[in-house]
Amino acid sequence: MSTDAQVRRTADAIRGLVHEIAQLATTDIPRQAFFGGFIQRAVRAIDAMGGAVWIGRQGRFNLVADVDLDSSRFSAHSGQRDAIRAALRWVAEHGRSLIIAPMGPDWMDDQGAAGIPNHTPMPFFYVPIRHDDKVVGVVQVWQRPGRDPKSYRGFMEFLIAVVQHAESYLESRHLESVVRERQRLENLLLVTERVGAAESSGDLGLSLVNLGRDLVAADRLTLLVCEGDRCRATAVSGQTRVERRSETVQAVEDLARAAVTARDARAFRRPAPGQDASQVCRRYFMNVKYDLAVMMPLKVGDRVVGVVAAEYPADDGRPTDEDLAALESLVRQSGPALDRLRRQESMPLRRTARLLASLRPRGRRGPLLAAAAIAGLVAAAVIPVQTDIEGRCTVRPVTRAVVVAHEEGRIVEVLVHEGRRVEAREPVARLENPALETQLAVARRDVDKWQAEAQSREAAGDPSGAQIATIRADKAAGEVARLRSRIDALVLRSPIAGTVVTPDPQSHVGRVPPRGEAILNVAALDAWDVTVEAPERSLPSLQQAVADAGPEGLAVEFVLASRPDRALAARIRSADDISQVARVAGRGNVFLVRARIDPACAADADLRIGYEGKARIAGPRRSVLAAWLGPLADRLRMAMF
């Protein structure tokens, strides 16, 4: 093979490795996996002896990935280890790359680092990784002995170029962490709302442990109610009732007493073999699979009213500081609510006793009245009637979508008005972002500059310089494509075919909405649903009625406030049309039930989005006695539990 062919083959291999690094930077993989693949490809691209990636701040770095770290004598030679740490601190302090020649410090890339030695025959290259104008890491590569010192600059320029992909990866991960934090806050608000709206301590416990488990990233969450130094588990995530005789539950209760005694949060880890630990702690970890338990007390003033136990498995990085902060906030909001509900439930129930006393027969007509009452009860127990489930309802289109601003910019034109019919992918608004246009022009100039540089270096017989220029040209071309895509996103398009239902869309002109904000609403007005608010107590009857209805669906009849003289028809097609999560409405919880409106009724009714009314769902057939006394019996069971 000729020399030119070998050069071209080597250049193609290097270009392929750089392309792999660029692709790796756009994937959603953990940080350690990315830097492991990154340093392997960077070392192969320049045929180096080894390399490492160090991540940290303020001169304190941790090793996250390496290729043959032992070949740098980091572990075997204490002087070399100190020299490497000194070089890392120097790069972090000065924010510049650094070259240390073999058996240095005879030849230095920067004379300010002349005091850093090198006890090996290999040159060392250090390149900073920046994020938000701060050094957050260092890429370290040591080349093979005997390389020409004239090539050191070329190696360094190549490493600087590929490190830009690592910086892009860190930037994307930072944006993802911001999104996750926003979702965490939204979930915290949801849990706080459900806890504050709970009507009993049982409802509060179920909402707290089931919704809070994902919020704090725990494998299991348990709520314990405390009276003095006694703790009793009342709710466990993933369980509808607490098995009081379970050894696991009893072990958690015993461990929670330690938090009550300390009156502060306690963390218990699985003791190592031979490690001193209390008998309560050992008993707990003998009965569970977890390796960490965090006990957080619920306080009202200085009084402990309960404990939340968050349990985590081993070696999964949990809990993080964010998880513990969310747990602390959750506990702070739940303590007063739990104390209030417990006080209400301790009040005596006397209304039932007075009602039963008023029904006792008196006088000579007592036997006749008793016989009539018995006959009425028998008839009521035998005669079946149709039960109905009633609730408020709202009319909505089946298909709805929002037009979202994917890029920041000023809205300069809205192309539609309320009631306008649009097709899928039709432009509805246009944003303007001069900064993106400026960046695109700069990126195009960079492409031309580096392409010309690559041709010039190749003509001058400098393949290494040509390769570096080509890499930078490819990176600039990728930036051009990315900016064009972002500029195209400034034209907002309707995701579906339908009608614009946003009032006065022209009022958005001149605004600068943040990225991700909904600008317009579009709905298809050819098919309609009615959403019924079914009370929580009627959910079992509703599920039974839907199951008995079969494929035809369960009939729903409703009237709207705008047309109270006309009843409309709809059908619940399956149990999937019943929401899985309750919502607070008035003084109780409701489940949203979606029913498809008969197309013939919808066509004649001139429906509008948001019409409200009252709906009646055909429930199961029951005896008169069961229909009358069933709700009362349910209330008594809840009150006496």
C-alpha positions in Angstrom: 0.0 0.0 0.0 1.4 3.4 -1.0 2.1 6.2 1.6 -0.8 8.3 0.2 -3.2 5.4 0.5 -2.1 4.8 4.1 -2.6 8.4 5.0 -6.1 8.4 3.5 -6.9 5.2 5.3 -5.7 6.6 8.6 -7.6 9.9 8.0 -10.8 7.9 7.3 -10.4 5.9 10.5 -9.8 9.1 12.5 -12.8 10.7 10.9 -15.0 7.7 11.7 -13.9 7.7 15.4 -14.7 11.5 15.6 -18.1 10.8 14.1 -18.7 8.1 16.7 -17.9 10.6 19.4 -20.2 13.2 17.9 -23.0 10.6 17.7 -22.3 9.5 21.3 -22.7 13.1 22.5 -26.3 13.2 21.2 -27.5 9.9 22.9 -29.2 9.7 26.2 -26.8 7.5 28.2 -25.3 7.9 31.7 -22.3 10.2 32.2 -19.9 7.4 33.0 -20.9 5.4 29.9 -20.5 8.4 27.7 -17.0 9.4 29.0 -15.9 5.7 28.8 -16.8 5.6 25.1 -15.4 9.1 24.6 -11.9 8.4 26.0 -11.6 5.1 24.3 -12.2 6.6 20.9 -10.0 9.7 21.5 -7.1 7.4 22.5 -7.5 5.2 19.5 -7.8 8.2 17.1 -4.3 9.5 18.0 -2.8 6.0 18.8 -2.0 7.1 22.3 -0.8 4.9 25.2 -3.8 5.7 27.4 -6.1 8.4 28.7 -8.5 9.4 31.5 -11.4 11.7 32.2 -11.5 13.6 35.5 -14.7 15.4 36.6 -15.0 17.9 39.5 -14.8 21.5 40.5 -12.3 23.9 42.2 -9.3 21.6 41.5 -10.9 18.5 43.1 -11.4 15.9 40.5 -12.7 12.3 40.5 -11.8 9.7 37.9 -14.9 8.7 35.9 -13.3 6.8 32.9 -9.9 5.7 31.8 -8.0 3.6 29.3 -5.0 1.8 30.9 -4.5 4.2 33.8 -1.7 2.0 35.2 0.5 2.7 32.2 0.7 6.4 33.4 2.3 5.1 36.7 -0.5 6.9 38.6 -0.8 4.0 41.1 2.8 2.7 41.2 4.7 6.0 41.6 3.6 8.5 44.3 5.7 11.3 42.7 3.9 10.8 39.3 0.6 10.6 41.1 1.3 14.0 42.8 2.4 15.4 39.5 -0.8 14.4 37.7 -2.9 15.9 40.5 -0.8 19.1 40.3 -1.4 19.3 36.5 -5.2 18.8 37.0 -5.3 21.7 39.6 -3.2 23.9 37.2 -5.6 23.3 34.3 -8.6 24.0 36.6 -7.1 27.2 37.9 -5.9 28.7 34.6 -8.6 27.2 32.3 -6.0 26.4 29.6 -4.7 23.2 28.0 -1.3 21.9 29.1 1.5 19.7 27.6 4.1 18.1 29.8 7.0 16.5 27.9 8.6 13.2 28.7 10.8 13.2 31.9 9.8 16.8 32.3 9.8 19.6 33.2 12.4 20.3 30.5 9.9 21.2 27.8 6.6 22.8 28.7 3.6 24.0 26.8 3.1 26.8 29.3 6.1 28.1 31.3 3.8 28.9 34.2 3.5 25.2 34.8 7.3 24.6 34.8 7.2 23.2 38.3 5.1 20.2 37.4 7.4 17.1 36.8 6.9 14.0 34.6 8.6 10.8 35.8 7.7 8.8 32.6 9.1 8.8 29.1 5.6 9.7 27.8 4.3 13.2 27.0 1.1 14.1 28.8 -1.7 16.2 27.4 -4.4 18.0 29.5 -7.5 19.6 28.0 -10.1 21.4 30.2 -13.8 20.5 29.9 -15.9 23.7 30.3 -19.6 24.2 31.2 -21.1 27.7 31.9 -17.6 29.2 31.5 -16.2 27.1 34.3 -13.8 24.1 34.2 -15.8 21.1 35.3 -13.4 18.4 34.1 -10.1 17.5 32.4 -9.3 15.1 29.6 -5.9 13.6 30.1 -4.0 11.6 27.4 -0.5 10.3 27.5 1.2 9.5 24.1 3.5 6.7 23.3 7.3 7.3 24.0 9.4 8.4 21.1 6.9 10.6 19.4 8.3 13.7 17.6 7.8 16.8 19.8 6.8 18.7 16.7 3.6 16.7 16.6 2.6 17.6 20.1 0.7 20.7 19.0 -1.2 18.7 16.4 -2.3 16.2 19.1 -3.4 19.0 21.4 -5.4 20.7 18.7 -7.1 17.4 17.9 -8.0 16.8 21.6 -9.3 20.4 22.0 -11.6 19.8 19.0 -13.1 16.5 20.2 -13.5 17.8 23.8 -16.1 20.2 22.4 -18.4 17.2 21.9 -18.0 16.4 25.6 -19.0 19.9 26.4 -22.1 19.6 24.2 -23.0 16.4 26.0 -22.8 18.1 29.4 -24.9 21.0 28.2 -27.7 18.7 27.0 -27.6 16.8 30.3 -27.9 20.1 32.2 -31.0 21.0 30.3 -32.5 17.5 31.1 -31.8 18.0 34.8 -33.6 21.4 34.7 -36.7 19.6 33.1 -36.6 16.9 35.7 -36.5 19.4 38.5 -39.5 21.2 37.1 -41.4 17.9 36.9 -40.4 17.2 40.5 -41.8 20.5 41.7 -45.1 19.9 39.8 -45.4 16.4 41.4 -44.7 18.0 44.8 -47.5 20.5 44.3 -49.9 17.6 43.2 -49.0 15.6 46.4 -49.4 18.6 48.6 -52.8 19.4 47.1 -54.1 15.8 47.5 -52.8 15.7 51.1 -54.4 19.0 52.0 -57.8 18.0 50.5 -57.9 14.6 52.2 -61.1 14.1 54.3 -59.7 11.3 56.5 -56.3 10.2 57.8 -56.6 7.0 55.8 -57.1 9.0 52.5 -54.1 11.2 53.5 -51.9 8.2 54.1 -52.7 6.5 50.8 -52.2 9.8 48.9 -48.9 10.5 50.7 -47.3 7.1 50.3 -48.4 6.3 46.8 -47.8 9.7 45.2 -44.9 10.5 47.4 -42.9 7.3 46.6 -42.1 8.4 43.0 -41.4 12.0 44.2 -38.7 10.9 46.6 -37.5 8.0 44.4 -38.0 5.5 47.2 -38.7 1.8 46.7 -41.2 1.8 49.5 -42.8 4.6 51.5 -44.6 4.0 54.9 -46.7 6.4 57.0 -46.7 5.7 60.7 -49.0 7.6 63.2 -47.4 8.2 66.6 -49.0 8.6 70.0 -46.4 9.2 72.6 -43.5 6.8 71.9 -45.8 4.3 70.1 -45.8 4.2 66.3 -48.4 2.4 64.2 -48.1 1.9 60.4 -51.3 3.2 58.7 -50.4 3.2 55.0 -47.8 1.4 52.9 -47.1 2.3 49.2 -48.5 -0.3 46.8 -50.8 -1.9 49.5 -54.5 -1.2 50.0 -54.3 -2.3 53.7 -51.6 -2.7 56.2 -50.9 -6.2 57.5 -50.5 -5.5 61.2 -49.1 -8.9 62.0 -46.4 -8.8 59.4 -42.9 -9.0 60.9 -41.7 -6.4 58.3 -44.4 -3.9 59.5 -43.5 -4.5 63.1 -39.8 -4.0 62.4 -40.5 -0.7 60.7 -42.6 0.4 63.6 -39.8 -0.4 66.1 -37.2 1.5 63.9 -39.5 4.5 63.7 -39.5 4.9 67.5 -35.8 5.9 67.2 -36.8 8.9 65.1 -39.5 9.8 67.6 -37.0 9.6 70.4 -34.4 11.7 68.6 -37.2 14.1 67.3 -35.2 14.5 64.1 -34.5 12.6 60.9 -32.5 9.4 61.2 -30.9 7.3 58.5 -30.2 3.6 59.1 -27.8 1.5 56.9 -27.5 -2.2 56.8 -24.7 -3.1 59.2 -21.7 -4.9 57.9 -20.7 -8.3 59.3 -19.1 -7.7 62.7 -20.3 -4.1 62.9 -21.9 -2.9 66.1 -25.6 -2.2 65.7 -28.7 -2.1 67.9 -30.9 -5.1 68.1 -33.8 -3.1 66.6 -31.7 -2.2 63.6 -30.5 -5.8 63.1 -34.1 -7.1 63.4 -35.3 -4.6 60.8 -32.6 -5.4 58.2 -33.2 -9.2 58.7 -36.8 -8.7 57.5 -36.3 -6.4 54.6 -34.4 -6.4 51.3 -33.4 -2.8 51.6 -30.1 -1.4 52.6 -31.1 2.1 53.7 -34.0 3.4 55.6 -34.7 7.2 56.2 -37.0 8.0 59.1 -38.4 11.5 58.9 -40.7 12.7 61.7 -43.9 14.7 61.1 -44.0 17.6 63.5 -46.6 20.1 64.7 -44.6 22.6 66.7 -42.4 20.5 69.0 -44.8 17.5 69.0 -44.2 14.4 66.8 -47.5 13.2 65.3 -46.1 10.7 62.8 -43.1 9.3 60.9 -42.5 8.8 57.2 -40.2 5.8 56.4 -38.5 5.9 53.0 -36.7 2.7 52.1 -34.0 2.4 49.4 -32.1 -0.6 47.8 -28.3 -0.7 47.6 -26.0 0.7 44.9 -28.5 2.7 42.9 -27.3 6.2 43.9 -30.4 7.0 46.0 -31.3 9.0 47.8 -29.8 12.1 46.3 -29.9 15.5 48.0 -32.9 16.4 45.8 -34.7 13.3 47.0 -34.1 14.2 50.7 -35.2 17.8 50.1 -38.4 16.6 48.5 -39.0 14.2 51.4 -38.4 17.0 54.0 -40.8 19.3 52.1 -43.4 16.5 51.9 -43.2 15.8 55.6 -43.4 19.5 56.5 -46.7 19.9 54.6 -48.2 16.6 55.8 -47.7 17.0 59.6 -50.4 19.7 60.3 -52.9 18.0 58.0 -52.5 14.6 59.7 -52.9 16.2 63.1 -56.0 18.0 62.1 -57.7 14.9 60.6 -56.7 12.7 63.6 -58.4 15.3 66.0 -61.6 15.3 63.9 -61.8 11.5 63.9 -61.5 11.3 67.7 -64.8 13.1 68.2 -67.7 10.9 69.3 -70.4 9.9 66.8 -73.9 10.4 68.3 -76.2 11.2 65.4 -76.7 7.5 64.6 -77.8 6.7 68.1 -80.4 9.5 68.2 -81.8 8.5 64.8 -82.3 4.9 65.9 -84.1 6.0 69.1 -86.5 8.2 67.2 -87.7 5.2 65.1 -89.0 3.1 68.1 -92.8 2.3 67.9 -95.0 3.8 70.7 -98.6 3.4 71.9 -101.3 0.8 70.9 -100.6 1.2 67.2 -97.0 0.0 67.8 -97.6 -3.6 66.6 -99.4 -2.4 63.4 -96.7 0.0 62.6 -94.1 -2.6 63.2 -95.9 -5.1 60.9 -96.2 -2.4 58.2 -92.6 -1.5 58.6 -91.6 -5.2 58.3 -93.7 -5.6 55.2 -92.2 -2.5 53.7 -88.7 -3.7 54.4 -89.4 -7.1 52.8 -90.8 -5.4 49.7 -87.9 -3.0 49.5 -85.5 -5.9 49.8 -87.2 -7.8 46.9 -88.3 -5.1 44.4 -85.3 -4.1 42.1 -84.9 -0.6 40.8 -82.5 1.1 38.4 -79.8 3.0 40.2 -78.3 6.1 38.7 -74.9 7.8 39.1 -75.2 11.5 38.8 -72.6 14.2 38.5 -71.6 17.4 36.7 -70.4 17.0 33.2 -68.4 19.0 30.6 -68.3 18.8 26.8 -65.0 18.5 25.0 -63.8 17.5 21.6 -62.3 14.0 21.3 -59.2 15.2 19.5 -57.3 18.2 20.9 -53.8 19.6 20.5 -51.7 22.5 21.5 -49.3 24.5 19.3 -46.1 24.9 21.4 -43.2 27.3 21.0 -40.2 25.0 20.6 -37.7 27.9 20.4 -37.6 31.3 22.1 -38.4 34.3 20.0 -40.8 37.2 19.5 -44.1 36.4 17.9 -44.2 38.7 14.9 -47.2 37.2 13.1 -50.3 35.1 13.9 -51.7 33.6 10.7 -55.1 32.4 12.0 -58.0 33.7 14.0 -60.4 31.9 16.4 -62.7 29.6 14.5 -60.4 29.3 11.6 -60.1 25.8 10.0 -56.5 24.6 9.6 -54.9 21.5 8.2 -52.2 19.3 9.8 -48.8 20.9 9.6 -50.3 24.2 8.4 -48.4 27.3 9.6 -50.3 29.2 12.3 -47.8 31.6 13.7 -44.3 32.9 13.1 -41.6 33.8 15.6 -38.5 35.9 15.1 -35.1 35.3 16.7 -32.3 37.5 15.2 -29.7 35.8 17.4 -30.3 32.5 15.6 -29.9 34.2 12.2 -26.6 35.8 13.4 -25.3 32.4 14.7 -26.3 30.8 11.4 -24.3 33.4 9.4 -21.3 32.9 11.7 -21.5 29.1 11.4 -21.7 29.3 7.6 -18.5 31.4 7.6 -16.8 28.9 9.8 -17.7 26.1 7.4 -16.2 28.0 4.5 -13.1 29.0 6.5 -12.3 25.5 7.7 -13.0 23.9 4.4 -10.6 26.3 2.8 -8.1 25.6 5.6 -8.4 21.8 5.0 -7.7 22.2 1.3 -4.8 24.5 2.0 -3.2 22.1 4.5 -3.7 19.1 2.3 -2.1 20.9 -0.6 0.8 21.8 1.6 1.3 18.1 2.6 0.1 18.5 6.2 -2.4 15.6 6.6 -2.7 16.1 10.4 -3.6 19.8 10.0 -5.9 19.0 7.1 -7.7 16.4 9.3 -8.1 18.8 12.2 -9.5 21.5 9.8 -11.9 18.9 8.3 -13.1 17.9 11.7 -13.8 21.6 12.5 -15.5 22.1 9.2 -17.8 19.0 9.9 -18.6 20.4 13.3 -19.4 23.8 11.9 -21.6 22.1 9.2 -23.4 20.2 12.0 -24.0 23.5 13.8 -25.4 25.0 10.5 -27.9 22.1 10.3 -28.8 22.5 13.9 -29.4 26.2 13.6 -31.5 25.7 10.4 -33.6 23.3 12.2 -34.1 25.7 15.1 -34.9 28.5 12.7 -37.5 26.3 10.9 -39.0 25.6 14.4 -39.8 29.4 14.6 -42.7 28.7 12.2 -45.3 27.2 14.5 -47.5 24.6 12.8 -50.8 22.9 13.7 -50.1 19.3 14.8 -53.6 18.2 13.7 -56.4 19.1 11.3 -59.0 21.0 13.1 -60.3 24.4 14.3 -58.5 27.1 16.2 -60.2 27.5 19.6 -57.9 30.0 21.3 -59.7 33.3 22.0 -58.1 36.3 20.3 -54.9 34.7 19.1 -53.7 38.0 17.6 -53.1 39.2 21.2 -50.0 37.1 21.3 -48.2 39.3 18.7 -45.2 41.0 20.2 -44.9 38.5 23.1 -41.7 36.6 23.8 -43.0 33.2 25.1 -40.5 30.9 26.9 -39.6 27.6 25.2 -42.3 25.0 25.7 -45.2 27.4 26.3 -48.5 26.6 24.6 -49.5 29.4 22.1 -52.6 28.1 20.4 -55.2 25.4 20.9 -56.6 23.4 18.0 -59.5 20.9 18.2 -61.3 18.6 15.7 -65.0 19.5 16.1 -66.3 16.4 14.3 -66.4 14.1 17.4 -67.2 15.0 21.0 -66.9 13.5 24.4 -68.7 14.3 27.6 -66.7 14.1 30.8 -68.7 13.2 33.9 -67.6 13.7 37.5 -68.5 10.4 39.2 -68.4 10.6 43.0 -65.7 8.4 44.6 -68.2 6.3 46.6 -70.0 5.3 43.3 -66.9 3.9 41.6 -67.5 0.2 42.4 -71.1 0.5 41.1 -69.9 2.2 38.0 -67.2 -0.4 37.3 -69.8 -3.2 37.8 -72.3 -1.4 35.4 -69.6 -1.0 32.7 -68.6 -4.6 33.0 -72.3 -5.8 32.7 -73.0 -3.5 29.7 -70.7 -5.5 27.4 -69.5 -4.2 24.0 -72.4 -1.9 23.4 -71.3 0.3 26.2 -73.0 1.9 29.2 -75.7 4.5 28.5 -75.2 8.1 29.7 -77.9 10.8 29.5 -77.1 14.4 30.1 -78.5 17.9 29.7 -76.5 21.1 29.2 -77.1 24.4 30.9 -77.4 26.0 27.5 -80.2 23.6 26.4 -81.9 22.2 29.6 -85.0 21.3 27.5 -83.1 18.6 25.5 -81.5 15.4 26.8 -78.5 14.2 24.9 -77.1 10.6 24.7 -73.6 9.2 25.1 -72.0 5.8 25.9 -69.1 4.7 28.1 -67.3 2.1 25.9 -65.0 0.4 28.4 -63.5 0.6 31.8 -60.5 2.4 30.3 -62.7 5.5 30.0 -62.7 5.8 33.8 -59.7 7.8 35.1 -57.2 6.0 37.3 -56.5 9.0 39.6 -59.2 10.9 41.6 -59.4 14.7 41.6 -60.7 17.0 44.3 -64.1 18.6 43.6 -66.0 20.4 46.3 -66.0 18.5 49.5 -65.0 15.1 48.1 -63.1 13.3 45.4 -64.4 12.4 41.9 -63.3 10.2 39.1 -63.6 11.5 35.6 -65.6 9.3 33.2 -65.3 9.9 29.5 -68.3 9.0 27.3 -68.5 9.4 23.5 -71.5 11.5 22.4 -73.8 10.1 19.8 -72.7 11.7 16.5 -76.4 12.4 15.5 -77.0 14.2 18.8 -73.7 16.1 18.5 -74.5 17.3 15.0 -77.9 18.7 16.0 -76.9 20.2 19.4 -74.4 22.9 18.2 -71.9 21.9 20.9 -69.2 24.3 22.1 -66.1 23.5 24.1 -66.6 23.8 27.8 -70.4 23.5 27.9 -71.4 22.2 31.3 -74.4 20.4 32.6 -75.6 17.4 34.6 -75.3 13.8 33.6 -76.9 10.6 34.7 -75.1 7.2 34.2 -77.2 4.1 34.2 -76.0 2.1 37.2 -76.6 -1.5 38.2 -80.1 -2.7 39.2 -80.5 -3.1 43.0 -83.2 -3.6 45.5 -84.8 -0.5 46.9 -83.4 -1.3 50.4 -79.9 -1.7 49.0 -80.2 1.5 47.1 -81.3 3.4 50.2 -79.2 1.9 52.9 -76.1 1.2 50.9 -74.6 4.7 51.1 -75.6 5.0 54.8 -73.9 1.7 55.6 -70.7 2.8 53.7 -70.6 6.0 55.7 -71.0 4.1 59.0 -68.2 1.7 58.1 -65.9 4.6 57.3 -66.8 6.4 60.5 -66.2 3.3 62.7 -63.0 2.1 61.0 
